[in-house]
């Protein structure tokens, strides 16, 4: 573990008149480590608290977390953390923050469920004050009023935030994809964003991943159609690697497996846990009898088998990386298998994924 390098901060003049300061502790000009402080008067809130996975040029580092020293110096002012969604680069450092700060954490139900699992792994859950909110709620924290706004993203239950401050409204979009045909039929709340624009916004903090790429991002349902073509033509076992947090992608894989008479075994601790949590909360529909153990799957003909696994980024010691190296304890690649990496490549992971392929 490591904290991110940050230069010594310049002295900050505290104005007499009402003001608001936006202070990124990470995630600005980089992929990962997302954490933005919003400060006004004697109140500070943090938007997200994520980590950064190292690349090949950071040997010996498991992951990088934000530098919390600014908050430590202003501990009484730190009032809350508000989460936009459940990806590790937005919630993964919470366990380290909450060891030293007793502040409530707000998030949508699925986001908090994903955070809860992470906190339990680090023995911090008992001291965590997790408070659910939904799009349209109003949360009052210090001098701020926070309104979650529904967005679509590759993890379900994502939101943007309208943060009312003493000097105007700050809009933080969170991560988003403008999907007009989402799997769960819950479109972004375009009307709410439009209304905020008409009323006037002091500052916009917007996700800009892939902003340099021309065109538009396809709908998740388009990915489902492409996967259907693969299922239809696969003569043997199918092994699919994707993010364990990508609940809509997982839903489409489960639906396709049921349509083509296959059974599904889950591979990877986070995949097993996230599917269970999402199903319990109603974000995932699992047909009866579809999920089986690896032992039960092995008893079926190859043309009836699907393995849904973590490791789509080729992470060291992930299930897919171990299978690719012939080192997995339970699963070995066989002639005739169809292996699908069903996720985008996170910038910086190209070489690692290439090795796994």
N, C-alpha and C positions, 0 to 999 in steps of 0.2 A: 504494500500500500504506500501511497505517496500523496502529499498535498500538491496542488498545482503551484508552479512558480508564479509569484506576483511581485512586481517591483514595489519598493516602499511607497505608500500612498502619499500624495501631496496633501499639505494641510487643507482642510475644508473650512471655509468661512461660513458660519451659520448665519443666514440673513435674519434680520428682525421681522421682515414681512413674511407672510405665508409663502412657502415654496415647496417644491417636491424634487427629490433627487432619485434618479434611476441608476443603480450601481450594479453592473454585471460582475458576478464573481466567477463566471464561466459561461461557456456556450455562445459567446460572441466572437464570430470569425473562426469558429471551430465546430466540429461535430462531436457533441457530448458535453458533459460537465455543466449542464444547464442550471443556472441559479441566478435570479435577478432580484436585487433588493429594491424595494420602494420605500423611501423615507420621507417623512414630513413631520416637522416639529419634533415631538418626543416619541414618535411612533415609527416602527419599521416592520414591514412584512416581507417575507421571502416568497417569490414565485418559483416553485420547483426546487429540487435539491438532488441533482443527478451526479453520476460519476462518468469517468472517461476510461475506456478500455485502452491499454497501451498498444503501440505498434511494435514492429521488430526493432526499432531503434531505442526501446526502453527496456533493456534486459533486466530481469529481476523485479520488475514492477508488476504487481497484480492489477491494480487500477489506481486511478488518480481521483482525488476528491477535492472539492473547493476549499479555499483558505477561509476559515471562519473567524479570523482574528478581528476583522472589522466588527462583527457581531459581538465578540467577546468584550471588546472595548466599550460597547454600547448595550450591554446586556439588559438593563431595565427597559430599554426602548423596544426590544425585539418582542413582538406580540404574537406572531403566528406564521405558519407556512401554509400556502395555498398551492395545490397541485393541479396541473392541467391534464395529465394523463399518466398511464402506468408504465412507460418505458424506463429501462434502467438508467438511461442518460438524463432522466428527470426525477426519479425517485430513489436511485441506487445508493445515494450518500446519506439518506435520512437516518440510518442506523448510527452513523458517526455523529451527526448533528445532535440527535436526541440523547446521546450519552452525556452531553454537556449543557443542553438547553432544555428547559421545561416549557415548551410552547405547544399550543394545539396545532394539529395538522388537519386541514380541510381538503376533501377530495370527493369525487363521485364514488358510488359504491364499489364498482369494479376496481378503480384506481386504488382505493383504500384496501381492498382485499389483496391486491398484488403487493402493496406496500406492507401489509400485515405479515405476509409470508416471509418477506425479506427481513423484517424486524424480528420475527420469531427466530430465524436462523442465527441472528446476532445477539439473542437474549436481551433485546431492548423492548419487546412488545409490552411487557407489563407496565412499563413507565410511560408508554406512548398514549397521548390523548388524541384519538382519531375521531374526527367529526364529519359525518357525511353531509354533502349538499348536492343539489340537483340544478340543472339549467333553469334559470328564472328565479332562483332563491336570492335573497339579499342577506349577506353576512356582514355584520358590523364589527370591525376590529379597530380599536383606537379611533383615529380620525378618518379611517377609510370605510367605505361601503363597497363591498365586492359582489358582483353579479356574474355567475357563471353563464356562458353562452355555448350552446351545442355546436360542435364542429365534427367533421368526419376525419378519421385518421386510420392508420393501419392497426391501431389498438382501439377496441370499443370504449365508449364512455368518455371520449376526449372532449375537452371544453377549451374555449377561450375565456378571457376575463375582462370585464369592464370594471375598472377600479376608480371609484370616485374619490378624489383627493380635495383638500381645501382650495386648490387653485385650478381644478379642472379634471377631466376624465382621461385616464390612461387606459388604452386598450392593449392587452397582451393576447395575441391570437393563440398561443400554444402552438404545437405542431398541427398542421392541417393538410387535408387534401379535399379539394372541392369536388366531391363525388355526388353527382345528381341522381345516381341510381345505386345507393348503398345496399348492402346485403340485408341490413335490418330495417330498411326503408326510413331511417331517421336521417333526414337531410340536415345540413348545416342551417342554422337559424339566420338566413340571409336578411330577413326583415329586421331582426334585432340589430345586426351590424349596420344596416342602412339607416335605421333610426338614430343610432349613435352618431353616424356621420352627418346627418342632417342637423342634429342638435349641436354638434361641435365637439371635437376631440383635441385634447392638449397634446398627446403624443401617442404614436402607434409603435408597438414593439411586435414585429411580424416575423414569423417563420420564413426563412429564405432558402431552405435546402432545395437544391436543384433549380434555383431561380435562373441560372445561366443556361439551362437547357431549353431549346425551342420546343414549341408545341404544348400539349397539355398532358397531364397524368391521366391514364385510363381509369375507368371505374373498376372497382373490385369485382363486379359481376362479369366484366370482360375477362378477368383472370380466371374466373370460374368456368367460362365457356372454353378457354384454352385448355384448362385442366381436363375438362370433359373429353376433349379430343384425345388426350393422352390416355385416359382411362379406357376409352373405347378401343384403342388400338394396342393395348398392352397385353401380350400373351402370357406373361408371368407375374411375379411379385412386383409390387410397386413400393418404393421407399421414397418418402417425401420429407425433405428437410425445410422447416420454416421456423419463424419466431414463435416461441411458446405464448407470447402475448397477442399474437395475431388471431384473435378469436373469430373474426369473419372468414379468414382463410381456412382456419380449422373447420368451421361450420361447412364450408363448401366441400372440403375433402370428405368429411363424414357423410354429407348428402350424396356425393358421387359414389362413395363406397357402397352405400345402401342401394343406390340405383343399379349398380353393376354387380350386385350379389357378392360383395367382398366383405371381409371382416377387418377390423382395425386394431392393431396393438400400438400403444404409446411407448415412446422411448425417450428417456430423459426426465430427471426429477421435476424440472420446472414445467415440462409439458404435461405430465401426470397431474401435478398440483393445479396448474392453471385451468385445465379442462374441468377438473372437479369443482373448482371455485366458480367458474363461469356458468357451468350447468346449474349449480346450486342457486346462483343469483338470477337465473333466467336469461342470461346473455347467450347461452349455447343450448341447442336442442340436440340431444343424443338419442337416436332411435334405440328401442329396447334390443338387447342382444348384439348390438353392433361392436361394442368394445370388448375385446378379449385379451387374455394374457399372452405373452410371447410363446409360452408352451402350448396354449390352445391354438394359437395361430399356426404354429409349426405343424400341427396335425392336419391342417387343411391343404388342399392342392394349391400350388403357387399362384394359379390364376384367381384365387379367391383371397389373396393376402394383400394387406396394405400395412406398412409400418410408417407411422407419423412421428418424426423425430425432431429434436433440437439440433443445433449445430450448423445452421444454414450459412453462418459466416466463417465456417471452417475453424472454429475456436479450438485451441489445444485441449485435448482430452474430452472434447465433446463426442457424442455418440457417433456422429457422421465421420469425424476425423479418425476415430478409432476403427470404425468399419473400413474406411478407405485404406488404413494401414494394416488391416488384417489382425487387429489387436483387440477387437471387442469381445467381451466374455461370452455374449449370447447370440450375436448376429454376425454372420459373415456374408459378404457379397457373393452372389452366385451368378453363373452365366444365365442370361435371359432376364435378369433383374432390370427394371426401369428405375433409375435414380433421378429424382427431380429436386433441384434447388429452387424452392418456390418462395423467393424473397428478393428484394433488391439488394444490391451490394452496397454496404455502408462504405463511403469514401475512406480509403486507407486500408481496407480489408482485401483488396484485390489479389494480392500475392498469396495470402493465407488461404483464401477460397480456391485459388488456382492450384495450390498444392493438394488440397483435398480432392478436387476433381481429377 
